[in-house]
Amino acid sequence: MQELHIPEDKKQRIIRSAMEHFAKNGYKKATMDEIVAAADISKGLIFHYFGNKEKLYLYLYEFAYGLVYDRIVKSFEREDLFERIRESEQIKLAVVSEYPYVLDFLLSVRKETDESLREAISQVKVEHFPPWKETFLPGLDASKLREGIDLEKVIKIISWATDGLLAERRENFVLKEVFAEMDEYLDLMRKAFYKEEYQ
């Protein structure tokens, strides 16, 4: 990631403002005028540091993805699927409490349709982040799953549930409450997917 010689408070205001506007409006509809107004900085300053809207967007993508990725990957030591997910979701929740629109922004990136922008996003991802399968799956104990249940599909179902909960509670986000509710869903899914002796 490019090093920005910018005061930390201004950088954080830009990051938070840009995350929110890109998440809510998408790349094309979000404007630099809206971003600088919300960040309370001059338009000239943002262009000085980032060059243009696309460079800001790609910087933000690398920052946001890296923020989640780097913190969560460090938690991938547990062999039990639900313990690993519980720990990684706890980290994700802490990131959301720090940057409320980080997951909304990352989800909005997946919906972008501009081909040149999608290519640039893919390039950032390939250059800086290994595929999730190479980091999340190794070391997981799949023997606890009921017969015939596919590990990757279980992970996808859990991801849909946890992402949905975060989206639902974003406006009323209390870390302790959200984590407690998430625990309830993880316990239900453990009972649904694990053999009886491991529930």
Secondary structure, DSSP 8 states (H G I E B T S, - for coil): -----S-HHHHHHHHHHHHHHHHHHHHHH--HHHHHHHHT--HHHHHHHHSSHHHHHHHHHHHHHHHHHHHHHTTTT-SSHHHHHHHHHHHHHHHHHHSTTHHHHHHHHHH---HHHHHHHHHHHHHH---HHHHHSTT--GGGB-TT--HHHHHHHHHHHHHHHHHHHGGG--HHHHHHHHHHHHHHHHHHHB-GGG-
